[in-house]
Amino acid sequence: KLRADLVSGRRRLQLHAVCMPATARDTAATGATDATTARLTQDAERNYQRLRTEARDTTAQVNGLQQYINEQCH
């Protein structure tokens, strides 16, 4: 549901990010002298990685429970 809402524009996603100066290689490639690259803040990046780990762990737990139910109840 969230993904569909984001695609349709019904919802927006806000990230905490900082703009880092582009490298000389990046500015030469684009021709821009003040180009910047957005990056997640350190806190946002840690939170993102934690959420990915928790989602992976939860999926493993659900799969284990489903296997147990299938073995014990069928």
Gaussian input, Z-matrix of N, CA and C with variables (Angstrom, degrees):
# hf/3-21g

backbone

0 1
 N
 C     1     B1
 C     2     B2     1     A1
 N     3     B3     2     A2     1     D1
 C     4     B4     3     A3     2     D2
 C     5     B5     4     A4     3     D3
 N     6     B6     5     A5     4     D4
 C     7     B7     6     A6     5     D5
 C     8     B8     7     A7     6     D6
 N     9     B9     8     A8     7     D7
 C    10    B10     9     A9     8     D8
 C    11    B11    10    A10     9     D9
 N    12    B12    11    A11    10    D10
 C    13    B13    12    A12    11    D11
 C    14    B14    13    A13    12    D12
 N    15    B15    14    A14    13    D13
 C    16    B16    15    A15    14    D14
 C    17    B17    16    A16    15    D15
 N    18    B18    17    A17    16    D16
 C    19    B19    18    A18    17    D17
 C    20    B20    19    A19    18    D18
 N    21    B21    20    A20    19    D19
 C    22    B22    21    A21    20    D20
 C    23    B23    22    A22    21    D21
 N    24    B24    23    A23    22    D22
 C    25    B25    24    A24    23    D23
 C    26    B26    25    A25    24    D24
 N    27    B27    26    A26    25    D25
 C    28    B28    27    A27    26    D26
 C    29    B29    28    A28    27    D27
 N    30    B30    29    A29    28    D28
 C    31    B31    30    A30    29    D29
 C    32    B32    31    A31    30    D30
 N    33    B33    32    A32    31    D31
 C    34    B34    33    A33    32    D32
 C    35    B35    34    A34    33    D33
 N    36    B36    35    A35    34    D34
 C    37    B37    36    A36    35    D35
 C    38    B38    37    A37    36    D36
 N    39    B39    38    A38    37    D37
 C    40    B40    39    A39    38    D38
 C    41    B41    40    A40    39    D39
 N    42    B42    41    A41    40    D40
 C    43    B43    42    A42    41    D41
 C    44    B44    43    A43    42    D42
 N    45    B45    44    A44    43    D43
 C    46    B46    45    A45    44    D44
 C    47    B47    46    A46    45    D45
 N    48    B48    47    A47    46    D46
 C    49    B49    48    A48    47    D47
 C    50    B50    49    A49    48    D48
 N    51    B51    50    A50    49    D49
 C    52    B52    51    A51    50    D50
 C    53    B53    52    A52    51    D51
 N    54    B54    53    A53    52    D52
 C    55    B55    54    A54    53    D53
 C    56    B56    55    A55    54    D54
 N    57    B57    56    A56    55    D55
 C    58    B58    57    A57    56    D56
 C    59    B59    58    A58    57    D57
 N    60    B60    59    A59    58    D58
 C    61    B61    60    A60    59    D59
 C    62    B62    61    A61    60    D60
 N    63    B63    62    A62    61    D61
 C    64    B64    63    A63    62    D62
 C    65    B65    64    A64    63    D63
 N    66    B66    65    A65    64    D64
 C    67    B67    66    A66    65    D65
 C    68    B68    67    A67    66    D66
 N    69    B69    68    A68    67    D67
 C    70    B70    69    A69    68    D68
 C    71    B71    70    A70    69    D69
 N    72    B72    71    A71    70    D70
 C    73    B73    72    A72    71    D71
 C    74    B74    73    A73    72    D72
 N    75    B75    74    A74    73    D73
 C    76    B76    75    A75    74    D74
 C    77    B77    76    A76    75    D75
 N    78    B78    77    A77    76    D76
 C    79    B79    78    A78    77    D77
 C    80    B80    79    A79    78    D78
 N    81    B81    80    A80    79    D79
 C    82    B82    81    A81    80    D80
 C    83    B83    82    A82    81    D81
 N    84    B84    83    A83    82    D82
 C    85    B85    84    A84    83    D83
 C    86    B86    85    A85    84    D84
 N    87    B87    86    A86    85    D85
 C    88    B88    87    A87    86    D86
 C    89    B89    88    A88    87    D87
 N    90    B90    89    A89    88    D88
 C    91    B91    90    A90    89    D89
 C    92    B92    91    A91    90    D90
 N    93    B93    92    A92    91    D91
 C    94    B94    93    A93    92    D92
 C    95    B95    94    A94    93    D93
 N    96    B96    95    A95    94    D94
 C    97    B97    96    A96    95    D95
 C    98    B98    97    A97    96    D96
 N    99    B99    98    A98    97    D97
 C   100   B100    99    A99    98    D98
 C   101   B101   100   A100    99    D99
 N   102   B102   101   A101   100   D100
 C   103   B103   102   A102   101   D101
 C   104   B104   103   A103   102   D102
 N   105   B105   104   A104   103   D103
 C   106   B106   105   A105   104   D104
 C   107   B107   106   A106   105   D105
 N   108   B108   107   A107   106   D106
 C   109   B109   108   A108   107   D107
 C   110   B110   109   A109   108   D108
 N   111   B111   110   A110   109   D109
 C   112   B112   111   A111   110   D110
 C   113   B113   112   A112   111   D111
 N   114   B114   113   A113   112   D112
 C   115   B115   114   A114   113   D113
 C   116   B116   115   A115   114   D114
 N   117   B117   116   A116   115   D115
 C   118   B118   117   A117   116   D116
 C   119   B119   118   A118   117   D117
 N   120   B120   119   A119   118   D118
 C   121   B121   120   A120   119   D119
 C   122   B122   121   A121   120   D120
 N   123   B123   122   A122   121   D121
 C   124   B124   123   A123   122   D122
 C   125   B125   124   A124   123   D123
 N   126   B126   125   A125   124   D124
 C   127   B127   126   A126   125   D125
 C   128   B128   127   A127   126   D126
 N   129   B129   128   A128   127   D127
 C   130   B130   129   A129   128   D128
 C   131   B131   130   A130   129   D129
 N   132   B132   131   A131   130   D130
 C   133   B133   132   A132   131   D131
 C   134   B134   133   A133   132   D132
 N   135   B135   134   A134   133   D133
 C   136   B136   135   A135   134   D134
 C   137   B137   136   A136   135   D135
 N   138   B138   137   A137   136   D136
 C   139   B139   138   A138   137   D137
 C   140   B140   139   A139   138   D138
 N   141   B141   140   A140   139   D139
 C   142   B142   141   A141   140   D140
 C   143   B143   142   A142   141   D141
 N   144   B144   143   A143   142   D142
 C   145   B145   144   A144   143   D143
 C   146   B146   145   A145   144   D144
 N   147   B147   146   A146   145   D145
 C   148   B148   147   A147   146   D146
 C   149   B149   148   A148   147   D147
 N   150   B150   149   A149   148   D148
 C   151   B151   150   A150   149   D149
 C   152   B152   151   A151   150   D150
 N   153   B153   152   A152   151   D151
 C   154   B154   153   A153   152   D152
 C   155   B155   154   A154   153   D153
 N   156   B156   155   A155   154   D154
 C   157   B157   156   A156   155   D155
 C   158   B158   157   A157   156   D156
 N   159   B159   158   A158   157   D157
 C   160   B160   159   A159   158   D158
 C   161   B161   160   A160   159   D159
 N   162   B162   161   A161   160   D160
 C   163   B163   162   A162   161   D161
 C   164   B164   163   A163   162   D162
 N   165   B165   164   A164   163   D163
 C   166   B166   165   A165   164   D164
 C   167   B167   166   A166   165   D165
 N   168   B168   167   A167   166   D166
 C   169   B169   168   A168   167   D167
 C   170   B170   169   A169   168   D168
 N   171   B171   170   A170   169   D169
 C   172   B172   171   A171   170   D170
 C   173   B173   172   A172   171   D171
 N   174   B174   173   A173   172   D172
 C   175   B175   174   A174   173   D173
 C   176   B176   175   A175   174   D174
 N   177   B177   176   A176   175   D175
 C   178   B178   177   A177   176   D176
 C   179   B179   178   A178   177   D177
 N   180   B180   179   A179   178   D178
 C   181   B181   180   A180   179   D179
 C   182   B182   181   A181   180   D180
 N   183   B183   182   A182   181   D181
 C   184   B184   183   A183   182   D182
 C   185   B185   184   A184   183   D183
 N   186   B186   185   A185   184   D184
 C   187   B187   186   A186   185   D185
 C   188   B188   187   A187   186   D186
 N   189   B189   188   A188   187   D187
 C   190   B190   189   A189   188   D188
 C   191   B191   190   A190   189   D189
 N   192   B192   191   A191   190   D190
 C   193   B193   192   A192   191   D191
 C   194   B194   193   A193   192   D192
 N   195   B195   194   A194   193   D193
 C   196   B196   195   A195   194   D194
 C   197   B197   196   A196   195   D195
 N   198   B198   197   A197   196   D196
 C   199   B199   198   A198   197   D197
 C   200   B200   199   A199   198   D198
 N   201   B201   200   A200   199   D199
 C   202   B202   201   A201   200   D200
 C   203   B203   202   A202   201   D201
 N   204   B204   203   A203   202   D202
 C   205   B205   204   A204   203   D203
 C   206   B206   205   A205   204   D204
 N   207   B207   206   A206   205   D205
 C   208   B208   207   A207   206   D206
 C   209   B209   208   A208   207   D207
 N   210   B210   209   A209   208   D208
 C   211   B211   210   A210   209   D209
 C   212   B212   211   A211   210   D210
 N   213   B213   212   A212   211   D211
 C   214   B214   213   A213   212   D212
 C   215   B215   214   A214   213   D213
 N   216   B216   215   A215   214   D214
 C   217   B217   216   A216   215   D215
 C   218   B218   217   A217   216   D216
 N   219   B219   218   A218   217   D217
 C   220   B220   219   A219   218   D218
 C   221   B221   220   A220   219   D219

   B1=1.4566
   B2=1.5271
   B3=1.3289
   B4=1.4604
   B5=1.5216
   B6=1.3200
   B7=1.4657
   B8=1.5307
   B9=1.3318
   B10=1.4668
   B11=1.5261
   B12=1.3278
   B13=1.4652
   B14=1.5242
   B15=1.3191
   B16=1.4595
   B17=1.5210
   B18=1.3298
   B19=1.4640
   B20=1.5231
   B21=1.3296
   B22=1.4686
   B23=1.5268
   B24=1.3274
   B25=1.4517
   B26=1.5178
   B27=1.3449
   B28=1.4696
   B29=1.5259
   B30=1.3175
   B31=1.4697
   B32=1.5182
   B33=1.3329
   B34=1.4599
   B35=1.5164
   B36=1.3011
   B37=1.4529
   B38=1.5179
   B39=1.3225
   B40=1.4568
   B41=1.5166
   B42=1.3190
   B43=1.4585
   B44=1.5153
   B45=1.3019
   B46=1.4566
   B47=1.5179
   B48=1.3261
   B49=1.4579
   B50=1.5211
   B51=1.3056
   B52=1.4574
   B53=1.5213
   B54=1.3148
   B55=1.4600
   B56=1.5165
   B57=1.3098
   B58=1.4592
   B59=1.5297
   B60=1.3347
   B61=1.4636
   B62=1.5249
   B63=1.3100
   B64=1.4595
   B65=1.5214
   B66=1.3101
   B67=1.4619
   B68=1.5179
   B69=1.3125
   B70=1.4636
   B71=1.5254
   B72=1.3164
   B73=1.4663
   B74=1.5251
   B75=1.3446
   B76=1.4606
   B77=1.5252
   B78=1.3269
   B79=1.4588
   B80=1.5137
   B81=1.3296
   B82=1.4581
   B83=1.5227
   B84=1.3129
   B85=1.4637
   B86=1.5196
   B87=1.3268
   B88=1.4631
   B89=1.5160
   B90=1.3108
   B91=1.4456
   B92=1.5155
   B93=1.3112
   B94=1.4610
   B95=1.5171
   B96=1.3193
   B97=1.4602
   B98=1.5195
   B99=1.3264
   B100=1.4587
   B101=1.5283
   B102=1.3148
   B103=1.4646
   B104=1.5225
   B105=1.3265
   B106=1.4547
   B107=1.5175
   B108=1.3185
   B109=1.4544
   B110=1.5185
   B111=1.3208
   B112=1.4677
   B113=1.5180
   B114=1.3238
   B115=1.4636
   B116=1.5113
   B117=1.3259
   B118=1.4598
   B119=1.5191
   B120=1.3326
   B121=1.4565
   B122=1.5270
   B123=1.3125
   B124=1.4643
   B125=1.5238
   B126=1.3304
   B127=1.4710
   B128=1.5219
   B129=1.3272
   B130=1.4651
   B131=1.5245
   B132=1.3207
   B133=1.4659
   B134=1.5300
   B135=1.3350
   B136=1.4728
   B137=1.5249
   B138=1.3338
   B139=1.4655
   B140=1.5195
   B141=1.3215
   B142=1.4654
   B143=1.5283
   B144=1.3279
   B145=1.4645
   B146=1.5281
   B147=1.3280
   B148=1.4661
   B149=1.5214
   B150=1.3246
   B151=1.4671
   B152=1.5249
   B153=1.3315
   B154=1.4755
   B155=1.5214
   B156=1.3296
   B157=1.4647
   B158=1.5209
   B159=1.3260
   B160=1.4630
   B161=1.5268
   B162=1.3196
   B163=1.4668
   B164=1.5237
   B165=1.3181
   B166=1.4709
   B167=1.5247
   B168=1.3333
   B169=1.4710
   B170=1.5246
   B171=1.3268
   B172=1.4640
   B173=1.5207
   B174=1.3188
   B175=1.4656
   B176=1.5201
   B177=1.3236
   B178=1.4683
   B179=1.5292
   B180=1.3312
   B181=1.4643
   B182=1.5243
   B183=1.3152
   B184=1.4673
   B185=1.5223
   B186=1.3225
   B187=1.4640
   B188=1.5230
   B189=1.3277
   B190=1.4609
   B191=1.5217
   B192=1.3154
   B193=1.4667
   B194=1.5280
   B195=1.3252
   B196=1.4620
   B197=1.5237
   B198=1.3175
   B199=1.4664
   B200=1.5276
   B201=1.3172
   B202=1.4615
   B203=1.5295
   B204=1.3225
   B205=1.4675
   B206=1.5209
   B207=1.3188
   B208=1.4664
   B209=1.5215
   B210=1.3211
   B211=1.4658
   B212=1.5270
   B213=1.3088
   B214=1.4575
   B215=1.5304
   B216=1.3102
   B217=1.4644
   B218=1.5271
   B219=1.2931
   B220=1.4712
   B221=1.4965
   A1=110.73
   A2=117.93
   A3=120.19
   A4=110.46
   A5=116.93
   A6=120.18
   A7=110.60
   A8=116.73
   A9=120.48
   A10=110.60
   A11=117.08
   A12=120.78
   A13=111.23
   A14=117.51
   A15=120.80
   A16=110.81
   A17=116.37
   A18=120.76
   A19=110.63
   A20=116.84
   A21=120.73
   A22=112.65
   A23=117.05
   A24=120.15
   A25=113.99
   A26=117.62
   A27=120.18
   A28=111.15
   A29=116.56
   A30=121.48
   A31=108.63
   A32=114.62
   A33=120.81
   A34=108.52
   A35=115.53
   A36=122.08
   A37=108.08
   A38=116.43
   A39=120.89
   A40=108.52
   A41=116.13
   A42=122.12
   A43=109.15
   A44=116.02
   A45=120.63
   A46=106.78
   A47=116.42
   A48=120.82
   A49=109.57
   A50=114.97
   A51=122.10
   A52=107.31
   A53=116.61
   A54=120.58
   A55=108.73
   A56=114.51
   A57=121.12
   A58=108.07
   A59=118.40
   A60=119.83
   A61=110.14
   A62=115.35
   A63=119.99
   A64=109.35
   A65=116.08
   A66=120.44
   A67=109.22
   A68=116.64
   A69=121.31
   A70=110.43
   A71=116.73
   A72=121.46
   A73=109.58
   A74=117.07
   A75=121.06
   A76=111.34
   A77=117.25
   A78=119.29
   A79=110.60
   A80=117.93
   A81=120.27
   A82=110.34
   A83=116.52
   A84=120.34
   A85=111.43
   A86=117.85
   A87=120.13
   A88=112.29
   A89=116.64
   A90=119.91
   A91=112.84
   A92=117.66
   A93=121.46
   A94=109.36
   A95=115.80
   A96=119.08
   A97=112.41
   A98=117.77
   A99=119.96
   A100=112.00
   A101=116.47
   A102=120.17
   A103=110.06
   A104=115.85
   A105=121.11
   A106=109.34
   A107=115.38
   A108=122.07
   A109=108.36
   A110=117.42
   A111=120.85
   A112=109.81
   A113=116.17
   A114=123.00
   A115=108.27
   A116=115.05
   A117=119.33
   A118=109.05
   A119=116.69
   A120=119.03
   A121=108.03
   A122=117.13
   A123=120.35
   A124=111.17
   A125=116.90
   A126=120.01
   A127=111.20
   A128=117.05
   A129=120.44
   A130=110.57
   A131=117.20
   A132=120.24
   A133=111.03
   A134=116.92
   A135=120.44
   A136=110.60
   A137=116.11
   A138=120.17
   A139=111.05
   A140=117.33
   A141=121.61
   A142=110.34
   A143=116.42
   A144=120.12
   A145=110.73
   A146=117.26
   A147=120.72
   A148=110.46
   A149=116.71
   A150=120.37
   A151=111.62
   A152=117.27
   A153=119.92
   A154=110.47
   A155=116.51
   A156=120.59
   A157=110.36
   A158=116.81
   A159=120.34
   A160=111.19
   A161=117.70
   A162=120.74
   A163=110.33
   A164=117.30
   A165=121.81
   A166=110.10
   A167=117.03
   A168=121.17
   A169=111.24
   A170=116.30
   A171=120.29
   A172=110.88
   A173=117.08
   A174=120.95
   A175=110.57
   A176=117.37
   A177=120.88
   A178=110.66
   A179=117.28
   A180=120.72
   A181=111.18
   A182=117.35
   A183=121.01
   A184=110.15
   A185=117.31
   A186=120.36
   A187=111.15
   A188=116.95
   A189=120.87
   A190=111.95
   A191=116.53
   A192=120.46
   A193=111.34
   A194=117.10
   A195=120.07
   A196=110.83
   A197=116.17
   A198=119.86
   A199=110.32
   A200=117.31
   A201=121.78
   A202=110.53
   A203=116.53
   A204=120.57
   A205=110.35
   A206=116.79
   A207=120.02
   A208=111.75
   A209=117.20
   A210=120.49
   A211=111.64
   A212=118.24
   A213=121.93
   A214=113.78
   A215=117.13
   A216=119.82
   A217=113.61
   A218=118.85
   A219=119.74
   A220=111.13
   D1=-45.97
   D2=-179.93
   D3=-61.47
   D4=-44.72
   D5=-179.14
   D6=-59.61
   D7=-45.08
   D8=179.32
   D9=-63.24
   D10=-40.79
   D11=178.64
   D12=-64.47
   D13=-38.58
   D14=178.07
   D15=-65.76
   D16=-43.98
   D17=-179.54
   D18=-63.78
   D19=-41.10
   D20=-177.13
   D21=-78.00
   D22=-16.21
   D23=-178.49
   D24=90.75
   D25=3.10
   D26=178.35
   D27=-68.39
   D28=-29.34
   D29=177.92
   D30=-129.10
   D31=157.46
   D32=176.37
   D33=-124.55
   D34=154.41
   D35=179.45
   D36=-110.84
   D37=127.44
   D38=179.11
   D39=-110.61
   D40=127.25
   D41=179.02
   D42=-116.41
   D43=145.98
   D44=172.38
   D45=-86.35
   D46=115.57
   D47=-175.85
   D48=-140.45
   D49=161.04
   D50=174.27
   D51=-126.00
   D52=151.01
   D53=177.79
   D54=-96.53
   D55=124.67
   D56=-179.67
   D57=-100.86
   D58=142.04
   D59=177.18
   D60=-59.33
   D61=140.40
   D62=178.32
   D63=-72.71
   D64=155.45
   D65=177.69
   D66=-77.48
   D67=164.53
   D68=178.94
   D69=-58.63
   D70=-36.51
   D71=179.65
   D72=-62.96
   D73=-42.85
   D74=-179.20
   D75=-65.00
   D76=-43.17
   D77=-177.31
   D78=-69.75
   D79=-33.76
   D80=178.03
   D81=-66.84
   D82=-37.77
   D83=-178.04
   D84=-69.56
   D85=-36.00
   D86=-176.40
   D87=-95.30
   D88=-17.44
   D89=-176.08
   D90=81.18
   D91=-0.84
   D92=-179.48
   D93=-89.31
   D94=141.56
   D95=179.93
   D96=-97.46
   D97=-14.78
   D98=-177.78
   D99=-124.13
   D100=27.07
   D101=-178.57
   D102=-66.12
   D103=144.04
   D104=176.92
   D105=-132.02
   D106=159.85
   D107=178.96
   D108=-118.74
   D109=128.42
   D110=178.81
   D111=-81.41
   D112=135.82
   D113=176.23
   D114=-132.88
   D115=150.91
   D116=173.21
   D117=-62.95
   D118=147.27
   D119=172.44
   D120=-66.61
   D121=163.86
   D122=-179.64
   D123=-59.65
   D124=-42.13
   D125=178.32
   D126=-62.81
   D127=-45.09
   D128=-179.39
   D129=-64.34
   D130=-39.46
   D131=179.06
   D132=-65.34
   D133=-42.83
   D134=177.15
   D135=-61.81
   D136=-44.69
   D137=179.25
   D138=-62.19
   D139=-41.78
   D140=178.99
   D141=-61.03
   D142=-47.66
   D143=-179.74
   D144=-64.26
   D145=-39.54
   D146=178.28
   D147=-62.91
   D148=-44.41
   D149=179.53
   D150=-63.57
   D151=-39.04
   D152=177.33
   D153=-63.22
   D154=-42.53
   D155=179.12
   D156=-64.47
   D157=-44.76
   D158=179.74
   D159=-64.01
   D160=-38.58
   D161=178.28
   D162=-65.22
   D163=-40.99
   D164=177.82
   D165=-63.73
   D166=-44.07
   D167=178.96
   D168=-63.76
   D169=-42.82
   D170=179.47
   D171=-63.36
   D172=-41.78
   D173=177.81
   D174=-61.15
   D175=-42.33
   D176=178.48
   D177=-63.71
   D178=-40.51
   D179=178.52
   D180=-64.51
   D181=-44.21
   D182=179.42
   D183=-63.40
   D184=-43.64
   D185=178.12
   D186=-60.97
   D187=-41.35
   D188=177.51
   D189=-63.41
   D190=-42.74
   D191=178.15
   D192=-65.26
   D193=-40.26
   D194=177.87
   D195=-63.13
   D196=-41.19
   D197=178.13
   D198=-63.49
   D199=-43.98
   D200=178.88
   D201=-59.93
   D202=-47.08
   D203=179.93
   D204=-60.91
   D205=-44.87
   D206=179.91
   D207=-62.41
   D208=-37.80
   D209=-179.37
   D210=-74.58
   D211=-38.07
   D212=-174.04
   D213=-88.33
   D214=-27.79
   D215=-172.02
   D216=-106.38
   D217=-0.90
   D218=-179.11
   D219=-119.17

